[in-house]
């Protein structure tokens, strides 16, 4: 892989990481702490939604983001012909 392609590959990789980590931060910190009072007005299964996000929601979102990252990286690897097939 040429230096230009390598730089483009890592730039896109870091862009994906930044976006996904920002989503996780917004969900875990925002929904679990900042917006907890507003979300606590909603109940699911007898638990306040703000509590649920703080305890469970951020973990579920993180697991989903892992699968999204794997999919994005597989696509990026095929695009730059560095896949492991």
Secondary structure, 3 states (H helix, E strand, C coil): CCHHHHHHHHHHHHHHHHHHHHHHHHHHHHHHHHCHHHHCCCEECCEEHHHHHHHHHHHHHHHHHHHHHHHHHHHHHHHCCCCCC
